[in-house]
Amino acid sequence: MIELKEFSLKKLNDIVDDFWPEVSEAIQKIEILHEDKGFPQYKLAALVASKVYFHLGSFSDSLQYALGAGDLFDVRNDTVYVKTIICKYSNIQIFRYSNVQIFRYSNSTKNFLS
């Protein structure tokens, strides 16, 4: 049974860009495979889920699953999917950094004025 699931995921990964509406109907099953760390291809399940969410326009979910895919998410791929996920990740990191800097500045200003 595990071999069949692995085979199916590999095939889904090959066709997800063209048949994402159909694949999206099974997204919960794909997510369950990713959550099962005993399943040998749990990272591949994350990659497929990431691509589905990308096509659905849910970029935060897509990013979350891309990170779960580990080394299967190949940043060297020159695709819109990969570029978008990298951009979203970069934007989040810039936002976090900016918030930390604003917090530090506001605290240093309070201490200076006290």
Phi and psi in degrees as a GROMACS rama.xvg file:
@    title "Ramachandran Plot"
@    xaxis  label "Phi"
@    yaxis  label "Psi"
@TYPE xy
-62.9225  -40.5351  ILE-2
-61.5144  -37.7163  GLU-3
-65.7925  -41.3353  LEU-4
-64.7167  -41.705  LYS-5
-63.053  -46.1005  GLU-6
-59.5818  -44.7284  PHE-7
-62.1902  -43.5679  SER-8
-62.6146  -41.2377  LEU-9
-61.6207  -42.5812  LYS-10
-67.535  -40.8747  LYS-11
-61.5773  -40.1465  LEU-12
-61.687  -35.3382  ASN-13
-69.3658  -30.4751  ASP-14
-111.473  -4.15379  ILE-15
-58.8779  -32.7654  VAL-16
-67.2511  -27.9055  ASP-17
-96.187  -28.67  ASP-18
-120.99  32.8508  PHE-19
-61.1653  -32.4579  TRP-20
-61.7343  -40.1619  PRO-21
-70.2943  -42.0704  GLU-22
-65.3  -33.7744  VAL-23
-62.2852  -23.227  SER-24
-67.0849  -18.5712  GLU-25
-110.529  19.37  ALA-26
-60.0871  -36.7243  ILE-27
-64.3976  -38.5967  GLN-28
-66.3839  -38.456  LYS-29
-66.4623  -41.7175  ILE-30
-62.1785  -39.6716  GLU-31
-62.7206  -40.3684  ILE-32
-63.1932  -38.349  LEU-33
-66.6646  -39.5273  HIS-34
-70.3073  -20.381  GLU-35
-86.1057  94.2537  ASP-36
-68.42  -10.455  LYS-37
-81.2189  -14.7236  GLY-38
-78.004  123.706  PHE-39
-58.0715  -30.1558  PRO-40
-108.471  36.1831  GLN-41
-63.9054  -29.6937  TYR-42
-70.3838  -36.9168  LYS-43
-65.0655  -37.5237  LEU-44
-61.4156  -39.8028  ALA-45
-64.4077  -40.557  ALA-46
-63.4657  -44.697  LEU-47
-63.2852  -44.1683  VAL-48
-61.1728  -41.2828  ALA-49
-59.8699  -43.8022  SER-50
-66.2661  -38.7046  LYS-51
-62.645  -49.2197  VAL-52
-63.5362  -33.9557  TYR-53
-59.3752  -48.9588  PHE-54
-67.7952  -27.0654  HIS-55
-78.2166  -10.0466  LEU-56
85.4388  10.4943  GLY-57
-96.0269  80.686  SER-58
-70.322  -30.5729  PHE-59
-68.3289  -40.9456  SER-60
-65.9376  -39.8073  ASP-61
-60.8434  -43.8284  SER-62
-62.9772  -44.6295  LEU-63
-57.0218  -46.6107  GLN-64
-74.1485  -31.5306  TYR-65
-61.6357  -41.3238  ALA-66
-64.5463  -35.7102  LEU-67
-69.6194  -19.7517  GLY-68
-77.6455  -13.4186  ALA-69
59.7365  -131.728  GLY-70
-70.7238  -10.2084  ASP-71
-71.9835  -23.1502  LEU-72
-83.0053  101.479  PHE-73
-93.0176  107.774  ASP-74
-67.9166  -11.8565  VAL-75
-82.0726  -12.5516  ARG-76
-67.5103  129.455  ASN-77
-95.2502  68.1258  ASP-78
-122.679  160.356  THR-79
-61.2183  -39.5696  VAL-80
-57.149  -54.4397  TYR-81
-63.5767  -44.971  VAL-82
-61.3713  -39.9782  LYS-83
-66.0884  -44.3758  THR-84
-64.5359  -42.4317  ILE-85
-62.155  -42.2686  ILE-86
-62.5557  -45.2729  CYS-87
-61.7946  -42.6057  LYS-88
-63.3534  -43.8946  TYR-89
-61.6519  -43.0929  SER-90
-61.6984  -40.5756  ASN-91
-64.2409  -43.0717  ILE-92
-66.1459  -39.6786  GLN-93
-63.9407  -42.8687  ILE-94
-61.2736  -45.3562  PHE-95
-62.5038  -44.7031  ARG-96
-61.2184  -43.8356  TYR-97
-61.7243  -42.9128  SER-98
-63.475  -39.1052  ASN-99
-64.0466  -42.9022  VAL-100
-65.5437  -41.2724  GLN-101
-62.9794  -43.0012  ILE-102
-62.0314  -45.2298  PHE-103
-62.9775  -43.2557  ARG-104
-63.3561  -44.5719  TYR-105
-65.8193  -36.4419  SER-106
-69.7146  -39.0717  ASN-107
-69.6585  -32.9026  SER-108
-68.1502  -41.3186  THR-109
-61.4737  -44.7053  LYS-110
-65.9397  -36.2365  ASN-111
-68.0135  -39.8138  PHE-112
-79.9197  -15.6917  LEU-113
